[in-house]
């Protein structure tokens, strides 16, 4: 019977741990929502940031920072296909936001 050194044991354990974590890590770093899970404007985080599916629904008195032309598709935080109707957002991981949506975290896209 072959003996297993402590070093070999740690190599096996490390490789096994990596194999278990790899699918979860790759899902988190993909930059897009995992499923077609659209952001609910009534969720606590969406309400706190004033998210709406269409910019015309923004209350300018409540969100004075809003300016005409600000939409999710031209925000620095948008991820994925920016021409699609729904896209990922780094503020709402795992959720998709509307192309013409808006929230108070909007940042002008660089470039």
Phi and psi restraints in degrees (value plus and minus 20) as a CYANA .aco file:
   2 UNK   PHI    -100.2   -60.2
   2 UNK   PSI     117.7   157.7
   3 UNK   PHI    -105.3   -65.3
   3 UNK   PSI     132.9   172.9
   4 UNK   PHI    -134.5   -94.5
   4 UNK   PSI      97.0   137.0
   5 UNK   PHI     -94.1   -54.1
   5 UNK   PSI     145.1   185.1
   6 UNK   PHI     -83.0   -43.0
   6 UNK   PSI     -57.7   -17.7
   7 UNK   PHI     -81.4   -41.4
   7 UNK   PSI     -64.9   -24.9
   8 UNK   PHI     -83.8   -43.8
   8 UNK   PSI     -58.5   -18.5
   9 UNK   PHI     -81.2   -41.2
   9 UNK   PSI     -63.6   -23.6
  10 UNK   PHI     -87.1   -47.1
  10 UNK   PSI     -55.8   -15.8
  11 UNK   PHI     -82.7   -42.7
  11 UNK   PSI     -65.1   -25.1
  12 UNK   PHI     -84.9   -44.9
  12 UNK   PSI     -64.6   -24.6
  13 UNK   PHI     -84.0   -44.0
  13 UNK   PSI     -61.1   -21.1
  14 UNK   PHI     -84.7   -44.7
  14 UNK   PSI     -63.7   -23.7
  15 UNK   PHI     -84.9   -44.9
  15 UNK   PSI     -59.8   -19.8
  16 UNK   PHI     -85.1   -45.1
  16 UNK   PSI     -61.3   -21.3
  17 UNK   PHI     -84.3   -44.3
  17 UNK   PSI     -63.0   -23.0
  18 UNK   PHI     -82.6   -42.6
  18 UNK   PSI     -60.8   -20.8
  19 UNK   PHI     -83.5   -43.5
  19 UNK   PSI     -54.0   -14.0
  20 UNK   PHI     -95.7   -55.7
  20 UNK   PSI     -53.5   -13.5
  21 UNK   PHI    -107.3   -67.3
  21 UNK   PSI     -42.6    -2.6
  22 UNK   PHI     -75.1   -35.1
  22 UNK   PSI     -66.3   -26.3
  23 UNK   PHI     -81.1   -41.1
  23 UNK   PSI     -60.0   -20.0
  24 UNK   PHI     -88.7   -48.7
  24 UNK   PSI     -61.7   -21.7
  25 UNK   PHI     -86.4   -46.4
  25 UNK   PSI     -60.7   -20.7
  26 UNK   PHI     -87.1   -47.1
  26 UNK   PSI     -50.9   -10.9
  27 UNK   PHI     -89.5   -49.5
  27 UNK   PSI     -60.0   -20.0
  28 UNK   PHI     -90.7   -50.7
  28 UNK   PSI     -51.2   -11.2
  29 UNK   PHI    -117.2   -77.2
  29 UNK   PSI     -12.3    27.7
  30 UNK   PHI     -91.9   -51.9
  30 UNK   PSI     -40.5    -0.5
  31 UNK   PHI      63.7   103.7
  31 UNK   PSI     -23.2    16.8
  32 UNK   PHI    -149.5  -109.5
  32 UNK   PSI     145.9   185.9
  33 UNK   PHI     -86.8   -46.8
  33 UNK   PSI     129.1   169.1
  34 UNK   PHI     -92.9   -52.9
  34 UNK   PSI     -54.7   -14.7
  35 UNK   PHI    -157.8  -117.8
  35 UNK   PSI    -197.3  -157.3
  36 UNK   PHI    -102.2   -62.2
  36 UNK   PSI      40.1    80.1
  37 UNK   PHI    -121.3   -81.3
  37 UNK   PSI      75.7   115.7
  38 UNK   PHI     -96.5   -56.5
  38 UNK   PSI     124.4   164.4
  39 UNK   PHI     -86.5   -46.5
  39 UNK   PSI     111.6   151.6
  40 UNK   PHI    -107.2   -67.2
  40 UNK   PSI      97.6   137.6
  41 UNK   PHI     -80.7   -40.7
  41 UNK   PSI     -37.3     2.7
  42 UNK   PHI    -109.6   -69.6
  42 UNK   PSI     -21.1    18.9
  43 UNK   PHI     -89.3   -49.3
  43 UNK   PSI     136.9   176.9
  44 UNK   PHI     -79.5   -39.5
  44 UNK   PSI     -65.3   -25.3
  45 UNK   PHI     -87.3   -47.3
  45 UNK   PSI     -61.5   -21.5
  46 UNK   PHI     -83.3   -43.3
  46 UNK   PSI     -63.0   -23.0
  47 UNK   PHI     -84.0   -44.0
  47 UNK   PSI     -60.9   -20.9
  48 UNK   PHI     -83.0   -43.0
  48 UNK   PSI     -50.8   -10.8
  49 UNK   PHI    -120.2   -80.2
  49 UNK   PSI     -16.1    23.9
  50 UNK   PHI      48.6    88.6
  50 UNK   PSI       8.0    48.0
  51 UNK   PHI     -84.8   -44.8
  51 UNK   PSI     115.9   155.9
  52 UNK   PHI    -154.9  -114.9
  52 UNK   PSI     131.4   171.4
  53 UNK   PHI     -91.4   -51.4
  53 UNK   PSI     -43.2    -3.2
  54 UNK   PHI    -158.1  -118.1
  54 UNK   PSI     112.3   152.3
  55 UNK   PHI     -76.8   -36.8
  55 UNK   PSI     -43.7    -3.7
  56 UNK   PHI     -87.8   -47.8
  56 UNK   PSI     -34.8     5.2
  57 UNK   PHI    -108.1   -68.1
  57 UNK   PSI     -23.3    16.7
  58 UNK   PHI     -88.9   -48.9
  58 UNK   PSI     114.5   154.5
  59 UNK   PHI    -110.6   -70.6
  59 UNK   PSI      83.5   123.5
  60 UNK   PHI     -84.6   -44.6
  60 UNK   PSI     -42.6    -2.6
  61 UNK   PHI     -91.1   -51.1
  61 UNK   PSI     -58.5   -18.5
  62 UNK   PHI     -99.7   -59.7
  62 UNK   PSI     -53.4   -13.4
  63 UNK   PHI    -142.1  -102.1
  63 UNK   PSI      53.5    93.5
  64 UNK   PHI     -84.6   -44.6
  64 UNK   PSI     -35.7     4.3
  65 UNK   PHI     -92.4   -52.4
  65 UNK   PSI     -39.1     0.9
  66 UNK   PHI     -86.2   -46.2
  66 UNK   PSI     115.7   155.7
  67 UNK   PHI    -149.9  -109.9
  67 UNK   PSI     127.4   167.4
  68 UNK   PHI     -75.1   -35.1
  68 UNK   PSI     117.5   157.5
  69 UNK   PHI      78.6   118.6
  69 UNK   PSI     -33.2     6.8
  70 UNK   PHI    -101.5   -61.5
  70 UNK   PSI      95.7   135.7
  71 UNK   PHI    -158.5  -118.5
  71 UNK   PSI     144.6   184.6
  72 UNK   PHI     -77.1   -37.1
  72 UNK   PSI     -56.9   -16.9
  73 UNK   PHI     -85.9   -45.9
  73 UNK   PSI     -43.4    -3.4
  74 UNK   PHI    -131.4   -91.4
  74 UNK   PSI       5.1    45.1
  75 UNK   PHI    -116.3   -76.3
  75 UNK   PSI     122.9   162.9
  76 UNK   PHI     -81.8   -41.8
  76 UNK   PSI     -46.1    -6.1
  77 UNK   PHI    -104.6   -64.6
  77 UNK   PSI     -30.9     9.1
  78 UNK   PHI     -88.8   -48.8
  78 UNK   PSI     126.4   166.4
  79 UNK   PHI    -154.4  -114.4
  79 UNK   PSI     132.1   172.1
  80 UNK   PHI      69.8   109.8
  80 UNK   PSI    -171.8  -131.8
  81 UNK   PHI     -97.2   -57.2
  81 UNK   PSI      84.8   124.8
  82 UNK   PHI     -95.8   -55.8
  82 UNK   PSI     -27.1    12.9
  83 UNK   PHI    -113.9   -73.9
  83 UNK   PSI     -27.3    12.7
  84 UNK   PHI     -94.4   -54.4
  84 UNK   PSI     141.5   181.5
  85 UNK   PHI     -88.1   -48.1
  85 UNK   PSI     -51.2   -11.2
  86 UNK   PHI    -151.8  -111.8
  86 UNK   PSI     119.5   159.5
  87 UNK   PHI    -164.5  -124.5
  87 UNK   PSI     145.7   185.7
  88 UNK   PHI     -96.4   -56.4
  88 UNK   PSI     142.9   182.9
  89 UNK   PHI    -166.6  -126.6
  89 UNK   PSI     114.4   154.4
  90 UNK   PHI     -90.5   -50.5
  90 UNK   PSI     -37.9     2.1
  91 UNK   PHI     -96.8   -56.8
  91 UNK   PSI     -52.5   -12.5
  92 UNK   PHI    -139.4   -99.4
  92 UNK   PSI      53.2    93.2
  93 UNK   PHI     -81.4   -41.4
  93 UNK   PSI     118.0   158.0
  94 UNK   PHI      62.4   102.4
  94 UNK   PSI     -19.9    20.1
  95 UNK   PHI    -142.4  -102.4
  95 UNK   PSI     136.4   176.4
  96 UNK   PHI    -129.1   -89.1
  96 UNK   PSI     122.1   162.1
  97 UNK   PHI    -131.5   -91.5
  97 UNK   PSI     137.1   177.1
  98 UNK   PHI     -94.2   -54.2
  98 UNK   PSI     125.2   165.2
  99 UNK   PHI     -72.5   -32.5
  99 UNK   PSI     -65.4   -25.4
 100 UNK   PHI    -116.0   -76.0
 100 UNK   PSI      -2.5    37.5
 101 UNK   PHI     -96.1   -56.1
 101 UNK   PSI     156.6   196.6
 102 UNK   PHI    -175.7  -135.7
 102 UNK   PSI     128.9   168.9
 103 UNK   PHI    -167.8  -127.8
 103 UNK   PSI     146.4   186.4
 104 UNK   PHI     -88.7   -48.7
 104 UNK   PSI     -29.6    10.4
 105 UNK   PHI    -107.1   -67.1
 105 UNK   PSI     -16.4    23.6
 106 UNK   PHI     -75.0   -35.0
 106 UNK   PSI     113.4   153.4
 107 UNK   PHI    -151.2  -111.2
 107 UNK   PSI     114.0   154.0
 108 UNK   PHI     -79.8   -39.8
 108 UNK   PSI     111.1   151.1
 109 UNK   PHI     -86.2   -46.2
 109 UNK   PSI     114.2   154.2
 110 UNK   PHI     -92.7   -52.7
 110 UNK   PSI     121.4   161.4
